[in-house]
Amino acid sequence: MRTAREQAVEWLAAAATDPRDCKRQWRGETGIAVLACGRFWDVLSVPEELGVLALGALLRTPQAPGPVLTDTASRRVGFFLPPDPIGRWVGSSVRYLGKGAWVTVPAPHLAGGGLRWLVPPDGTGTLFRPAAVELALEYALGTLAAQATARRRCPTCGP
């Protein structure tokens, strides 16, 4: 019987054009591989500050979380979602990686370069529901807007 870690490796590597080569790349010097989006999952990439707040909201819900990847070099967070042939996600600094796009990832149990799993794949194929991610992003935007407003006002001397 395979462990959860082995299942996660197999599930993620299945998105590669050559799963065996993908696993070799994960064991290699960089520890990363490039995988195709659009077949098993798409990735919604948002600025780090927004993504971390949204992830916090998502982790407070009863739904099992999908994979979440962070790129510390570009300061972005990527949520793995079911494939969407239309990719309707729009917004300032929002990047939607669907069919025809590629994403660089480390093995599910490792980090590679500036790439780290905030929530690693669990091997079962669990992904975030797009509606839940949308609500969490709206919550995060509201939180960031309130923080920005609060910083502009001094409680003692006013705006």
C-alpha positions as CSV (number, residue, x, y, z in Angstrom):
1,M,0.0,0.0,0.0
2,R,1.3,3.4,-0.9
3,T,1.8,6.1,1.7
4,A,0.1,9.5,1.4
5,R,3.4,11.0,0.4
6,E,3.8,8.5,-2.5
7,Q,0.2,9.1,-3.6
8,A,0.8,12.9,-3.6
9,V,3.9,12.4,-5.8
10,E,2.1,10.1,-8.2
11,W,-0.9,12.5,-8.4
12,L,1.2,15.6,-9.1
13,A,3.6,13.9,-11.5
14,A,0.7,12.6,-13.5
15,A,0.3,16.1,-14.9
16,A,3.8,16.0,-16.5
17,T,4.3,14.9,-20.1
18,D,6.7,12.3,-18.7
19,P,5.9,11.4,-15.0
20,R,9.1,9.4,-14.6
21,D,11.2,12.3,-15.8
22,C,9.3,14.6,-13.5
23,K,10.2,12.5,-10.5
24,R,13.9,12.4,-11.6
25,Q,13.8,16.2,-11.8
26,W,12.4,16.4,-8.3
27,R,15.3,14.3,-7.1
28,G,17.8,16.4,-9.1
29,E,19.8,19.5,-8.3
30,T,17.0,22.1,-8.5
31,G,14.2,19.8,-7.0
32,I,11.6,21.3,-9.3
33,A,9.7,20.3,-12.4
34,V,7.4,22.1,-14.9
35,L,3.9,20.7,-15.2
36,A,1.0,21.4,-17.5
37,C,-2.1,23.1,-16.3
38,G,-5.6,22.4,-17.6
39,R,-5.8,18.7,-17.5
40,F,-6.0,17.8,-13.8
41,W,-6.1,21.3,-12.3
42,D,-5.6,25.0,-13.1
43,V,-3.7,27.5,-10.9
44,L,-5.0,30.9,-9.7
45,S,-2.0,33.0,-8.8
46,V,-2.5,36.1,-6.6
47,P,-0.2,38.5,-4.7
48,E,1.2,37.0,-1.6
49,E,-0.5,39.3,1.0
50,L,-3.9,38.6,-0.6
51,G,-3.3,34.9,-1.0
52,V,-2.1,34.3,2.6
53,L,-5.2,36.1,4.0
54,A,-7.5,34.2,1.7
55,L,-5.8,30.9,2.6
56,G,-6.4,31.7,6.3
57,A,-10.1,32.1,5.6
58,L,-10.2,28.9,3.6
59,L,-8.5,26.9,6.3
60,R,-11.2,27.9,8.7
61,T,-13.9,26.2,6.6
62,P,-14.8,22.5,7.0
63,Q,-13.8,21.7,3.4
64,A,-10.6,19.8,2.9
65,P,-8.0,22.2,1.4
66,G,-6.6,21.8,-2.1
67,P,-2.9,22.4,-2.8
68,V,-1.4,25.9,-2.4
69,L,2.0,26.9,-3.6
70,T,4.0,30.0,-2.8
71,D,6.7,31.5,-4.8
72,T,8.8,33.6,-2.4
73,A,10.8,35.2,-5.3
74,S,7.7,36.7,-7.0
75,R,5.7,37.0,-3.8
76,R,2.7,35.1,-5.2
77,V,0.4,32.4,-3.9
78,G,-1.2,29.8,-6.3
79,F,-4.4,28.0,-5.5
80,F,-5.0,24.7,-7.3
81,L,-8.6,24.6,-8.8
82,P,-10.5,22.3,-11.0
83,P,-9.9,22.9,-14.7
84,D,-12.0,25.7,-16.1
85,P,-12.1,25.9,-19.9
86,I,-13.2,29.5,-19.8
87,G,-10.9,30.8,-17.0
88,R,-13.2,33.7,-15.9
89,W,-10.9,35.0,-13.2
90,V,-10.2,38.7,-13.6
91,G,-8.6,41.2,-11.4
92,S,-5.6,43.4,-10.8
93,S,-2.5,41.2,-10.4
94,V,-4.6,38.0,-10.8
95,R,-3.1,35.4,-13.1
96,Y,-5.0,32.4,-14.2
97,L,-3.0,29.4,-15.5
98,G,-5.3,27.1,-17.4
99,K,-5.0,24.9,-20.5
100,G,-1.8,25.7,-22.4
101,A,-0.1,27.2,-19.4
102,W,2.7,25.6,-17.3
103,V,3.6,25.9,-13.6
104,T,6.9,25.1,-11.9
105,V,6.5,23.0,-8.7
106,P,8.7,21.2,-6.2
107,A,7.9,17.6,-5.1
108,P,4.9,17.6,-2.7
109,H,7.0,17.0,0.3
110,L,9.9,19.3,-0.5
111,A,10.7,22.9,-1.4
112,G,12.7,23.9,-4.4
113,G,14.4,27.3,-4.9
114,G,11.8,29.9,-3.8
115,L,8.9,27.5,-4.3
116,R,7.2,26.0,-1.2
117,W,3.9,24.3,-0.5
118,L,1.7,26.1,2.0
119,V,-0.7,23.2,1.6
120,P,0.9,20.2,-0.2
121,P,-1.2,17.9,-2.4
122,D,-2.6,15.1,-0.5
123,G,-2.7,12.6,-3.3
124,T,-6.5,12.2,-3.5
125,G,-7.0,15.0,-6.0
126,T,-8.6,17.3,-3.6
127,L,-8.9,20.8,-5.1
128,F,-10.4,24.1,-3.8
129,R,-13.9,24.9,-5.0
130,P,-13.7,28.1,-7.1
131,A,-16.6,29.7,-5.3
132,A,-15.0,29.2,-1.9
133,V,-11.7,30.8,-3.2
134,E,-13.6,33.7,-4.7
135,L,-15.3,34.4,-1.3
136,A,-12.0,34.1,0.5
137,L,-10.4,36.5,-1.9
138,E,-13.3,39.0,-1.4
139,Y,-12.8,38.7,2.4
140,A,-9.1,39.2,2.0
141,L,-9.6,42.3,-0.2
142,G,-11.9,43.7,2.4
143,T,-9.5,43.1,5.2
144,L,-6.6,44.7,3.2
145,A,-8.8,47.7,2.4
146,A,-9.8,48.2,6.0
147,Q,-6.2,48.0,7.1
148,A,-5.2,50.5,4.5
149,T,-7.9,52.9,5.7
150,A,-6.9,52.4,9.3
151,R,-3.3,53.3,8.5
152,R,-4.3,56.5,6.9
153,R,-6.1,57.7,10.1
154,C,-4.4,58.5,13.3
155,P,-6.7,57.7,16.2
156,T,-5.4,60.8,18.0
157,C,-5.0,63.5,15.3
158,G,-7.4,62.3,12.6
159,P,-6.7,61.6,8.9
